[in-house]
């Protein structure tokens, strides 16, 4: 499967494996069971598969971690998220550091309206932005206004380049945020100091080899 916009083409290649969560007290503690079916496999969380490898503009990015995002108030699983990047350590500092392409892919576990998604996105970017925030939020607001309603099983993907971010819905590009400040703000919304510690901690747990 291929997806991407004008400047990025993403190609997914499959693996197959399974993962399950144990008990309410350890909602995010996951146990991976890797089942080989040929030379490649994919990780699974909450019944959703994430391919092991993603090609972005000729660079191979590997699936490094998986987690579940839970709605804070209702304690409902909202989406499964996979983190892809080429190299470096799986730490917040390394992920936030400039340079290299990172990808965040979210597969939704529930239906969510475009308005709720847009409002949440702008709120998170506003909290994580560190510089030139007015222009960033203005650009993000235009994209947020075009977000469609998302159905269970559909995806939103952020391809975070060093100085721009491409946003895709179900594999189709809906726009770019320009600037290194945009790249950092998108990553800091998950890996920054103000981000959800539970989600961050789980995304910083590497997949078993």
C-alpha positions in Angstrom: 0.0 0.0 0.0 1.3 3.5 -0.8 0.3 6.8 0.5 1.6 10.3 0.6 1.2 13.8 -0.8 3.2 15.9 -3.3 6.5 15.6 -1.5 6.2 12.2 0.3 5.3 8.8 -0.8 5.0 6.2 1.9 5.1 2.4 1.2 4.2 -0.2 3.8 5.5 -3.7 4.0 4.0 -6.4 6.2 4.9 -8.4 9.1 2.5 -10.4 11.3 2.5 -10.9 15.1 0.1 -10.4 18.0 -0.2 -8.4 21.2 -2.6 -8.4 24.0 -3.3 -6.3 27.1 -3.7 -7.8 30.5 -6.3 -6.6 33.0 -7.5 -3.0 33.8 -4.7 -2.4 36.2 -2.2 -2.7 33.4 -4.1 -1.4 30.5 -1.0 -0.3 28.7 1.2 -3.2 29.7 1.4 -5.2 26.5 2.8 -8.6 25.7 4.0 -9.2 22.2 3.9 -12.6 20.6 5.7 -12.7 17.3 4.6 -15.2 14.7 6.8 -15.7 11.7 5.2 -16.0 8.3 8.0 -15.6 5.9 10.7 -12.9 6.0 8.6 -10.1 7.5 6.0 -9.6 10.2 3.7 -6.9 11.7 2.9 -5.9 15.2 -0.7 -5.9 16.5 -2.3 -4.0 19.2 -6.0 -4.0 20.1 -6.6 -6.0 16.9 -4.9 -3.4 14.6 -1.8 -4.3 12.6 1.1 -1.9 12.1 3.6 -2.8 9.4 7.2 -3.2 10.4 8.7 -0.9 7.8 7.7 2.4 6.1 9.5 4.0 3.2 9.4 7.8 3.1 11.2 9.6 0.3 13.5 6.7 -0.2 14.4 6.3 3.5 13.4 3.1 5.5 11.7 3.9 8.8 11.1 1.0 11.2 8.3 0.5 13.7 9.9 1.2 17.1 6.9 1.2 19.5 3.2 1.0 20.0 0.7 2.3 22.5 -3.0 3.0 23.1 -4.3 6.5 23.7 -7.1 6.7 26.2 -9.6 9.5 26.6 -8.8 11.0 29.9 -12.2 11.6 31.3 -14.1 8.6 30.0 -11.2 6.1 30.1 -12.1 4.9 26.6 -9.5 3.7 24.2 -9.4 6.3 21.4 -6.6 5.2 19.0 -3.6 2.9 18.7 -0.5 4.7 17.7 2.8 3.5 16.1 6.1 5.4 16.1 8.5 5.0 13.2 12.0 6.3 12.7 15.2 5.2 11.2 17.8 5.2 13.9 18.8 6.6 17.3 17.7 5.7 20.8 14.1 5.4 21.9 14.1 8.4 24.3 12.1 11.6 24.4 15.2 13.6 24.0 16.3 11.7 20.9 12.9 11.9 19.3 12.5 15.6 19.9 16.1 16.3 18.6 16.2 18.0 15.2 17.1 15.9 12.2 15.7 12.7 10.7 12.2 11.8 9.7 9.7 10.4 12.2 6.2 9.1 11.6 3.3 8.9 14.0 0.4 6.7 12.7 -2.9 6.6 14.6 -5.5 3.9 13.9 -8.8 4.9 15.5 -10.6 2.5 17.8 -13.8 4.6 17.9 -15.7 7.1 15.7 -14.6 10.7 16.3 -16.0 13.8 14.7 -13.7 16.0 12.7 -14.5 19.0 14.9 -13.4 17.1 18.1 -10.2 16.0 16.4 -9.5 19.5 15.2 -10.2 21.1 18.6 -8.0 18.6 20.3 -5.2 19.0 17.8 -5.1 22.8 18.1 -5.2 22.5 21.9 -2.3 20.1 22.0 -0.2 22.1 19.5 -0.9 25.3 21.5 0.4 23.6 24.6 3.5 22.1 23.0 4.5 25.0 20.6 7.7 26.9 21.7 8.2 29.5 18.9 6.3 31.3 16.2 3.1 29.9 17.7 0.6 32.3 16.2 1.5 31.5 12.6 1.7 27.8 13.4 -1.7 27.7 15.0 -3.2 29.8 12.2 -1.9 27.2 9.6 -3.0 24.3 11.8 -6.4 25.8 12.2 -6.9 25.8 8.4 -6.0 22.1 8.2 -8.1 21.3 11.3 -11.1 22.9 9.6 -10.8 20.3 6.8 -10.5 17.3 9.0 -13.3 14.8 8.2 -15.2 12.7 10.6 -13.0 9.6 11.4 -14.6 6.2 11.6 -13.3 3.2 13.6 -10.4 1.6 11.8 -9.4 4.7 9.8 -6.0 6.4 10.2 -4.4 9.8 10.7 -0.6 10.0 10.0 1.9 12.6 10.7 5.1 12.5 8.7 7.5 14.7 10.6 10.3 16.0 8.5 13.0 18.2 10.1 11.3 21.4 8.9 7.8 20.5 7.9 5.0 18.1 8.8 2.7 16.3 6.4 -0.7 15.3 7.6 -2.5 12.4 6.0 -6.0 11.0 6.5 -6.5 7.4 5.3 -3.3 7.7 3.3 -4.3 11.0 1.5 -2.5 14.2 2.2 -4.6 17.1 3.6 -1.8 19.6 4.1 1.6 20.6 5.5 2.7 22.6 8.5 5.9 24.4 7.6 8.9 25.1 9.8 11.1 23.3 12.3 8.9 24.7 15.1 6.0 22.8 13.6 8.0 19.6 13.6 9.0 20.0 17.2 5.5 21.0 18.3 3.9 17.9 16.7 6.4 15.6 18.4 6.3 17.5 21.7 2.6 17.0 21.8 3.4 13.4 22.6 7.0 13.4 23.9 7.2 16.9 25.5 7.0 17.8 29.2 3.4 18.7 29.0 2.3 15.6 27.1 0.4 12.6 28.6 2.9 10.8 30.7 1.1 7.5 30.4 1.1 7.6 26.6 4.7 8.8 26.5 5.9 6.1 28.8 4.3 3.4 26.8 5.6 4.7 23.5 9.1 4.8 24.9 9.0 1.0 25.5 10.7 -0.7 22.6 9.2 -3.6 20.7 10.7 -6.9 21.6 13.3 -8.2 19.2 
